[in-house]
Amino acid sequence: MPHRNFKISRPSTSICTLPELGMEKQHLMADFQRYYGHRLGRDENCKSLHYAYEALSLAISDRLIERWKKTYNAYKESNCKRANYLSMEFLMGRTLSNAMINLGITGVAEQAMYDLGLEIEELIDSEFDAGLGNGGLGRLAACFIDSCATLHLPVTGYGLRYEYGMFSQLIINGEQVEKPDHWLRNGNVWEIERFEYKQAIKFGGRTETHIDERGRKRVCWIDTHDVLAVPYDTPIPGYQNGTVNTLRLWKATATEEFDLQEFNEGDYAEAVAAKNSAENITMVLYPNDASENGKVLRLKQQYLLASASLQDVLSIWVGRHGNDFTEFAAKNCFQLNDTHPSIAVAELMRLLMDIYGLDWDHAWKITKSTMAYTNHTLLPEALERWSVNLFRQLLPRLLEIIFDINVHFLAEVSAHWPGDKDRLTRMSLIEEGHEQQVRMAYLAIVGSYSVNGVAELHSKLLQQGLFCDFYELWPQKFNNKTNGVTPRRWLASCNPELADLITKTIGDGWLTDLSLLKKLVPYADDKAFRNSWQQIKLNAKQKLIALKKQEHDIDLSVDALFDVQVKRIHEYKRQLLNVLHAIHLYDRIKRGDTANWTNRCVLVGGKAAPGYFMAKKIIKLINNVGSVINNDPDVGDKLKLMFLPNYRVSAMEIICPGADLSEQISTAGKEASGTGNMKFMMNGAITIGTLDGANIEILEEVGNENFFLFGLTEEQVEASRHHYDPCAIIEQDEDLKRVMNLLEWAHFNQFEPGIFDALIGSLKSPHDPWMTIADFRSFVDAQKRVEAAYKDSERWTRMSILNCAASGKFSTDRTISEYNNEIWKLTPIKIDNSQ
Ligand SMILES: *Cc1c(COP(=O)(O)O)cnc(C)c1O
């Protein structure tokens, strides 16, 4: 797309020549006052903190944009290879505090606000979360782009700008009620609309084949309904290194042409309605975590992301290199965050062939050497399949290409396994059956040069199970990249007191090399250090209590063990096992078995997908059991069970510093990695967990004596599935029998008969895939070891310090270095004048 280049190197002043913005207190104060008074038009009578937040954010944003342009130019001049991270979700949370940390301006800004009579904490707190994701997968994307910028890597994040993000969760009568999250209602100071980089996206229509002037077969996709994708860019700063990368989110809108056409036919109102239907595409995030969707609108979203992002990258390429694609694969790659954007494989083929005139072989060679796929789950219900019929209606040209890819691919399979018909059926991109389906994961594997899982166990299980045929065919494609979290947000920003103590003790190198946290190991034996550590944990628990107290007027004691499970509500994550244990503790209190008791506060939080019946029942059960326990005078301070409503990034920033015990209790072999486990560990919580996902690697790093391990292994789970008999287990375990009796006799639903029958039924079913009952005894025993350890507070604090000290591996800086060294192979580009 031609656009005018403003010359910034002319000797005289141009419209882009600006003096550098100051980074001192007086500069921030002046900019703040100008924005507050002029741009936002507020004065001292304004009661809302929001405008003060906006004014400070605009001042900070200016400083990001300055560095953003330098980074942009440095990448352009170096003609470096670039990676593009395609993700349907970016769960960014808040931006202000993180931006200030990464600019190195936190202290100055705090002082500037203080001098103006403002508490910076309050401004930070008034920001809405950007909740454009469901859970771990979306948060991973957010941590990844932070680390890419910190590692000076030229990586762009591509996603969708949903008008409504993840719903906000209310709890009414113990049940989840969803409220739409209109996060943009007060505007978003961090984004810049870039209408000049809009892209047209085609839907519907039909294809036509003709022979071009050079005698080659060409396909046109015509009579389409087009929609515009307009990019909104957010600057993504690295940690105090001058690099500012881009997160580009697409918003769907109507094309001018489309409106005009309808208008000429006299249907003005229809034209406006059509605009709405176009804008619907990016209206709302689908709130399903780890489950397939099947809705037309969802496929439209996926295609819009893939097509707009690829067209963007290709038009930048063509702008510089014309139609010469020889070097394209050496200079570009695309990382697909799960199968959601995997239609990109077929879309890149389409653009290269139909728009830029490449032949099949050349286009396929480029596609296969630029696409890389990350798998995020082993759960079969999460494997995306799209009906062939739906595809044909919505994306006819893409379906043709997928069929062609399949023909080529199956020929390769046949050559490798001559005569193996089963193999062809198993591996085909098209699943036969009463309705044909496109297997998106297989499309992603076939079209990629790299396929990775997100923890050692998960990657191994992909190779042995779900993708074993593909692993046999292309073992070299498969690799592991264990997830991580960014220590800037998940330690420096969310736990400043702990971060200060660490920096005072071992220096500040840990912020960009988290393995340096191991220097804390000797301090675990230092009494004074332990005291400081313990005091900081108590302060963090106090803050968590304050957060809790906003809704519930229940007094919690900081002396109690804070036992925390926050994550999406899902049967495989086994919140039910946690509830069974809480009921067991309650039962022990009621029967007077409380010698040597450890007071405990069980906190559970998380959202259920609105259509997930069982998950919603689990929320109701937690609330009902909690209300019995918390209101029983016999129980008192010994036990509390509480549900933390509306779990989200900004809540986790308060929760993880205040946790003592981190519950990571999924059925072994079901949690791909987990990242909540890493945030807790970094903040000195100790894990009680199964041998699942990254728990295994956490255990490896921290050692058995600093981890509470329990439960069946993945192999034991699979081996005992066939003869699993939960009723027999209940019969033989007196404690468990009493717990099940309380549930079955409606002790927690006296006036709501039958509401938990489905949950009870699933626990007692020999076909329960999550085998909750099988792990009850082992979980209770592990919890007893927890209590014994917590009683000895010096020992517990030691364990806490050693967990933090061993968390170095779980920085996304490590993860991203591995992606870069083994998949992307980008050269870091250092930005001049970095500060
Ligand atoms: C880290 C995080 C998750 C992922 O948690 P898991 O325990 O790994 O499932 C989900 N939601 C939010 C808001 C998070 O911050």
PDBQT file of the ligand as one rigid body, heavy atoms in Angstrom, charges set to zero:
ROOT
HETATM    1  C1  LIG A 901      -1.709 -17.070  35.295  1.00  0.00    +0.000 C 
HETATM    2  C2  LIG A 901      -3.142 -16.911  35.045  1.00  0.00    +0.000 A 
HETATM    3  C3  LIG A 901      -3.900 -17.989  34.596  1.00  0.00    +0.000 A 
HETATM    4  C4  LIG A 901      -3.325 -19.370  34.394  1.00  0.00    +0.000 C 
HETATM    5  O1  LIG A 901      -3.444 -20.091  35.593  1.00  0.00    +0.000 OA
HETATM    6  P1  LIG A 901      -3.248 -21.679  35.663  1.00  0.00    +0.000 P 
HETATM    7  O2  LIG A 901      -3.194 -21.947  37.123  1.00  0.00    +0.000 OA
HETATM    8  O3  LIG A 901      -1.931 -21.951  34.994  1.00  0.00    +0.000 OA
HETATM    9  O4  LIG A 901      -4.390 -22.295  34.981  1.00  0.00    +0.000 OA
HETATM   10  C5  LIG A 901      -5.253 -17.798  34.391  1.00  0.00    +0.000 A 
HETATM   11  N1  LIG A 901      -5.829 -16.602  34.592  1.00  0.00    +0.000 NA
HETATM   12  C6  LIG A 901      -5.129 -15.539  35.045  1.00  0.00    +0.000 A 
HETATM   13  C7  LIG A 901      -5.832 -14.251  35.290  1.00  0.00    +0.000 C 
HETATM   14  C8  LIG A 901      -3.764 -15.649  35.279  1.00  0.00    +0.000 A 
HETATM   15  O5  LIG A 901      -3.075 -14.587  35.709  1.00  0.00    +0.000 OA
ENDROOT
TORSDOF 0
